[in-house]
Amino acid sequence: MIEDRHRPTPGRAADWADRRLALAGPYRRILTKVFPDHWSFMLGEIALYSFLVLLLSGTFLAFFFSPSSTEVVYHGSYVPLSGVRMSGAYASTLDLSFDVRGGLVLRQLHHWSALLFMAAIVVHMLRVFFTGAFRRPRELNWMVGFLLFWIGFAEGLLGYSLPDDALSGTGLRIIDAIVTSIPLVGTWTSFALFGGEFPGDVILGRFYILHVFVLPGVVLALVALHLALLVRQKHTQFAGPGRTEHNVVGHRMFPGFAARGGGFFAMVFGVLALLAGLVQINPVWLFGPYRAAVVSSASQPDWYVMFLDGLVRLFPAWELRFGLLGHGYTVPAVFFAAVPVPTAMVLGGLLYPFLEQRFGRDRAAHHLLQRPRDVPARTGLGAMAVTFWLVLTVSGGNDVIAQKFDVSLNAMTWAGRIGILVLPPLAYLLAHRICLGLQQHDREVLAHGIETGIITRLPNGRFAEVHQPLTDGTALPYRGWAVPKRMNRVGAAGPAPKGFFVPVEQDDRAELTGSRR
C-alpha cells in the first residue's frame, strides 16, 4: 500500500480500472497489433477520416437546419430571392449559407466530405477486390464494406434531398417515379412514403430523421464491426521477403501506426477544409425553390448516383402490360432500369467471395494478397464492372455533353446503349490479355534476367541486348512477389536521395559513379 501511494495518479487510476474491468489484456492486444506498411492500405483510412469529418460538420448543421415543408416568405440576406415563397427547409438552408457565421464553409465541408467518403470506399473496395483481400476468412468483412457503400449511397441521397431546392426536388421526383413503378405495391408505397400525393408535406421530416439519426447509427455500427473484424483477424499483406501466411510485417499500432494515422487525419481534414473554403459546391441559392411543375436540364446528382441516372436514361422505352384479378397493370421502363439491375448489383457484390470460392474451388484461408496480374479472370471481371459503371456515369450527364459539344442527344443515348453492350466485354478481354502478358514478362525476367539497355554485336553479326541474371544461372520460381525490372532494383544504382523539392540527404550516386570510373 505504501508503494501504491507513491505511484503516479494516472497509473493508480489505470490500475483501479483494470482491476474492475480487466482492460489491460484487450488494450495490449490492440496496441501491439501490427499493420503492414503499404500506401494502398491508407485508402480505407481516408474513408474513416472523411466519415469523422461528416459527423462533426453534420452535427453543426443540425443546430440550424429546419426540415419543414411549411411555405414561408423569404426575407433573408440573399436579395435576389427576397419576397419569394419557399419551404422552411430551403429558407433555413439559405440562412445557413448567408446568415450563420461559418455556415457556408461547414455546408461545403459536409458535402465535400461526403463525396470523398464515397470515393474512398469505392477505391478501397477496388483494391480489396483486385488483390483478393476478400477471400476466406474475410468474406464477412467484405460484405460489411460493401453494405457501407450502399448505405452511404442512401445516406447521401437523403441528405442531397433535404435543402428542397430545384435540383434536390428533381431528385425527389425521380425517387417517387421509381417507387411508383414497382408493380402492385408501387402506388401504395409512394403514398405511404410521401404522406399522400407527391410531394406531400412530411417527406423532408422523415428524410431528416433517417439522415441524421437512423442511417448514421447504422454506418457507425458497421464501421465498428469492420474495425473489430480487422483487429480480430490477421491483416493481409503483399507477398515479399520475410512475409508468409503466418506473420505480418509492419508497424505496431502504438506508437508508430497511431502517429502516422493522426498525421494522415490532419492531412485529410486540411484538404477537405481547403476544398470547403476555396471550391464552391451545390450553390442552392442559384437553383431557387423547388416547384413540382418545373424541371431544368443539367439536373445531375452527385457522382456516385449518376450511374443510376444513366441507367434510367439508356434503358429503352419498353413497357410490360398484364392483367391480374380483373385489373390491368403497366410496368414502365423505369422499373426495369432502376430496381432489378441495382438489386442484382447489390446481391452480386455481396455474394462474390462465395461465388469465387465455389467456381474456383479454393476454400483455403489466405493472408497474402495477390497481384492482379496473377488472377486474370478476376481482374477482367473487375475491369468489366468498372467500364460498365463508367459508361452509365457518363450517360447520366449525356444532356450536358450534348449541349456543350453540340451533338445530338439522341446520338448520345444510342452511343451509351451500344457502349454498355460492347465496351465491358472488350475491357474484360483487354485486361485478361494484359495480365497474361505481364505474367509472361515476369517469367522471362526470372529466367533470363533484367534488361540492361546495353546492345552488343554477336560474332555472327546479330545484335542482342545484354541481360543481368538474377541468379547464378538457375531460373527462379515465381512466388507472387514484385519482380525487379530495372538495374537499380538489384543494387546497380543506389536509391534516389529523399526530398520533395530539394534533397534532404547527400546524394552518393555521383561519388559511386566516379569511383567506378
N, C-alpha and C positions, 0 to 999 in steps of 0.2 A: 504493500500500500504506500510505503514511503517513496519507493521508486516511481510508482504510478503518479504520485502527487507532483513530482518534478518533471514529468513528461510534458511536452508542448500541448496546448489546448486542442489544436486540430487532431493530434494523434490520439488524445483521450476521447475526443468526440467520435473519431472513426472506430476506435476500439469498442466504445459503447454501442454504436450502431451495428457493428459486426456481431457482437455477442447476441443481439436480439434478432437480427435479420439475416445473418450468415451471408453477407455480400462479398466477402473477400475473395472467395473461390471464383464465382462468376465474373467479377470485375477483373481478376487476374487473368482469366482465360481471354477476356475481351481485349484487355490492354496489351497482351502478349501475342495476339493473333497476327500472323504475318500476311502482308498484302504484297503481291508481285508488283514490280516496277515496270510499267509499260504505259505509254501515253493513251492507248485506246481504253484503258480501264477508267480514265478520267471522264468519259462521256456520261456514264451513269451519275457521277458526282455533279456534273453540270445540271442534270435534271433535278437532283435533290436540292441543290442550292437555289435553283430557279423557283422550285416549289416553296422554299422558305421565304423568298422574297415575295412570292404571290400571297402567302399567308399574312405577312406583315403589311404589305400595301393594301390588301383587301380588307384587313381589319380597320385601317384608317378610312377607307372609302365607305365602309358600312356605317360609320357615325354620321355621315352627311347625305347618303343616298336615300331616297324615298320611293319604294316600288309602287307608287299609286297610279291608278288609271283614271282618277278623277280629273276632269278637264279644268284647267286654270288659265288665267291670262298672264302672260309673262311680262314682268316689269323689271327685269334684272339689268346687269351691266352690258349685255350684248345688245347694242342698239338696233341692229338690223332685224331682230326678232321681237322687239318691244311691241306689246299690244297684240301679239299673235296667240291664238288659243292652242294649247298643247296639254299633254298629260302631265301630272305631277312628277312622274319619273323623269321625263325629258327636261322639265324645268329644274329639278334638283341636279341633273347632270350638268346643265348649263351653269348653275350656281357653283357646283364643284369645280368647274373649269375656269370660271372668271371671278368668283367672289370668295372662295375659300383659299386661304393662303397655302400655297404648295399643292393645291388640289389638282391642277392640270398635270404637274410633274408626277404626282402619285398615280393619277389615272393612266398616264402613258407608261409609267414604270410597271403598273399592273398588267397592262396589255402586252408590253414587250416581254415581260417575264413569262406570260402565258405562251407566247409564240416560241420563246427559247425552250421552255419546258417541254412542249410537244416536239420540237425539233430534236432536242437532246434524247428524248425517249425513242424517236424513230431511228436516229443514227446508232444509239446504243443497241437497240434490238437488231439492227442490221449487222452490227459487229458480232453480237451473240449468235445470230443465225449463220453467218458465213464462216465463223470459226468453230461451230459445233459446240458452243458452250451450253446448249440446252439439253445435251444428251444425259443419259442416266448418270447420277441421281438427281439432276436439276430440272426435271420436267415441270415440277410444281412451281419453281421459281420463274421459269419461262411463262407459264400460264398467268402468274401474278403480274409479271411485267407487261404481258400482252393486254391483260384486263386494265392495267393502269393507263395504257394508251387510249382505250375506248372510253373509259370513264372520264379521262381528261378531255377527250373529244366531246362528250356530252356536257361536261362542265364548262368548256369554252363556248359551246353553242348556246347554253343558257345565259352565261354572262354577256355574250355578244348581243342577246336579245333584250337585255334589261333597259338600256337607255331609251328605248321606244322612239328612236329617230327613224327617218325614212328608210335607211339602209337596214337596220335591225328589224324593223317591221316587215320588210320584204322577206327576210329570213323566216319570220314567224308565219307569214303567209305560205311559204314553201313547206314548213313543218305541218301546217294544217292540211295542205294538199296531200302530203304523203300519208298522214294519218287517215284522212278521209278515204283514200284509195284502197285501204285494206278491205277485202271482201267481207260482207256480212256485218262486221262489227265496226267498220271504219267511221261511219257517221255517229254512232253512239259514243265511240271513244273520243271523237273530236268534241262533241257536246260536253262530255264529262271533263275533258281537259281544259277547255276554254270557258266552261260555265255557261254554255249556250252557243248561239251563232258567233262565228269568228267576227271580230277579235275578242268580244266579251270584255269584262272588266275585272277578272280575277286572275288572269294568266300571269301577269307580272308579279303579283304577290306570291303565287305558287312557285314560279321560277326562282324568285328571290330566296325562298326558304330552301329549295333544292340546291341552289348555287352557293349559298352562304353557310348552311348548316349540314345538310344531308351528304352531298357528294364530297365536300372536303373531309368529312369524317371517314367516309369510305376510302378516299385516297390515303389519308393518314394511316388507316388500319392496314391497307395493302402495302404501303411503304414500310411500315413497321414489320410486317410479315416478310417482306422481301429482304430487309436487312437482317432479320433474325435467321432466315434460312441461309443467308450469305455467311453469317458468323458461325452458324451451326455446321454447315458443310465446308469442306475444304475449298479454298479459292482456286479457280482454274488459272493456268499459266501457259505461256507458249513453250514449246519444246526447245531445249537448248542444253548446253553443258551443265551438268550437275542437277538438272531438273528431271524428276521422274514422276510416276503416277502416285508416289507415296510421300512426297515432300512439297514444300512451297518455298521458293527462293525470292526474297524481297525484304521489305522493311516491316518492323513491328508497328502495331497500332500506335503505341506511345513509346517515345516521343516523335519518332520520325514521320510516320504517316499522318498523325494528328497535326503536326506543324505544317506539313505540306497542304493538308486539307484546309486548314484555317487560312493560309495564304491564297489558296485557289478560290475559296469562297469570297475573299476580299476582291480578287480579280473579277469574278463573275458579277458580283454586286457593282463594282466600278463600271464595267462595260454596260450593264443594264441602266445604271444611273446616267451615264453619258448618252445612251440612246434616248432615255426618257427626257433629258434636258435639251437635246440638240436635234432629234429627228421626230418630226410630228407624225402621229398615227391616230387614225379614227377621229378626225375633226368633226364631231357630230353637229356642231353649230352650222356647218356648211350644208348639211343634208336637210335640215328642217324637221319638223314633227311628222310622225307617220300619219298618213291618210290611206285608208284601205283602198281607195279608188285610184291612187297614184303610185305607179311603179316606174322607175327610170332604168335605162340601160346602164351597163357597167356596174351592176349591183353584185359584187363578188364577196363571198365570205372570207374568213381567214384561210390561210393556205392549206391547213390540214383538213378543211371541209370542202375544198374546191373539187376534189376528186368525185364527191357525191353529186355536186352540181354538174360537173362534166358528164357523169354517167346518165343523169336525167336528160341532159341536152342531146346526147348522142343516140339514145335509145329510139328506135323508130316509133311512129305513132300507131302502134298496134293496140287493139282493144279485144278483150275476151268477154263475150256476152253469153249468158246462160240463164236458164230458168230453174227455180227451186221452190217447191211447195206453192206453186201458183204465182210466184213473184219473179220478175225479171231483174237480173243483176248485170252490171257492167264493171269489169276490172280494167281501169285505164292503164296507159303505158307507164305512168309514173310509178305505179306499184311494182312492176317487174324490175324497173331500174333501181328503185330506192329501198326495197325491202328484201327480196330474195338474194340479190348479189352481195350487199353488205353482210347479211346473215351468213352467207357461205364464206365470206372473207373472215368473219369472226370465228366461226367453227373450224375452218381450215387452219387458221393460225394457232388456235388453242390446241388442236389435236395433232399438229405436225410432228412433234417429237415422237409420239406413239406411232404415227404412220411410218416415219423413217425407221423406227425400230422394227416394225412389222415387215416392211418390204426389204430393208437392209439386213434383217436377221442379226442385228447387233444389240444384245441386251447386257453387255458388259458395262461396268462403271468406268467413266472416263474423267480424268482430271487434267489432262494435257489437251490444249487446243489444237485444232487442225488448221493448216494453211488452206485458204480457199482453193488453190490450185490442185490440192490433193483430193478434193471431192468435187469433180467436175459436174456431176448431176445436180447436186445441191446448189452449187454456185450458179449453174444455168437456171435453175428454178428461181433463185433469188433475183437474178438479172431480169428474168421474165416478169416477175411480180413488180419490180421497180419500174420497168418500162411500161407495164400496164397502168400503174399509178401515175406515171408522168404524162402519158397520153391523156388520161382523164383529167388531170390537173390543168394541163394546157387547154383542153377543151372547155373547162369551166370558165375560161376567160376568152372564148372564141369571138364574142361580140366586140370586145375591146381590141383584139388583134385585127379583126376585120376592119374596124374603123380606122385604126392607126396606120395600117398598111394598105388601105383602100382596096381590099379584096372582098369577094362575095361571102356573106355569112353562110349561105347555103354550101358554098365550096368548102369553107372551113369545117362545117358539120360533116360533110361527106369525107373530107380528109381525116377527121377524127375517127369516123366509123371504119374506114379502111385501115387506118393505123392501128386501131385497137385489135384488129384481127391479124394483121401482118407483122407488126413490129415486135410484139412479145415473143413469138416463135423464133424470129430472126435473132433476137437478143439471147435466147437460150442457146441456139446453135453457135453464135459467135463466142459467147462466154465459155461454152464447153470446149470449143476448139482452142481458144486462148489458154485455157487451163492445161489441156493436153500438150500444147506447145511449150508452156513453162515447165511442165514436168520433164519433158524430153531435154530441155536445156539444162535443168538441174542434173539430170543423169549424165549428160555429156561432160559437164564440168567435173563431176565426181570421177568420171572415168578417165578423162584426158587432161584435166587441169584448167587453169584460168587463162583466158586470152590476154596476152601481154601487149598487143598492139605492135609487136616487133615482127617485121616481114623479112624472111630470109629466102635466098635463092638456092634451090637444091642442085646437086650435080647434073641432073637431067634437064635443068633449065626451068623447072616448075617453081613457082613462088608459093610459099606456105607461111602461115603465122606460127610463131613460137608460143607454146603453151607452158605455163608453170604448173607442174604436177603438184597435187595436194599431199601426196604420199610418195613413198619410195618406189612406186610402180604398181602397187595393188590398188584396185578400184575400191572406193569407199562405199559402204551401203548407205542408202538414203534413210534417215531416221526422223523425218519431219522437221528438221532444223532449217533455218535460212542458210542457203548455200552461198559462200563468198563468190562474187563475180568480178571483183576488182583487186588489183595487186595490193592496194593499201589496206585491204581487209585481212591480209595474211602477213602484215608486217613489212611489206616492201617500202612503204612510206608511213611516217608517223601520222597520228591524227591531227586534224586542223586545230590551231590554237583556239581556246574558248574566248568568247566575247561576242557582243552584238554588233556594235558599230566599229569598235576598235578592240584589238586583242587585249585580254586581261592577263595573259601569261606569255612567257617568252616562246617564240617560235623556233624550235630546234631543228626543223626540217632543212633550213638553209645550211646550218652547220653540218648536218648529216650528209647533205649532198656534197658540200665542199670537202669533207673528209674522205668521201668515196672517190672523188676525183684525184 
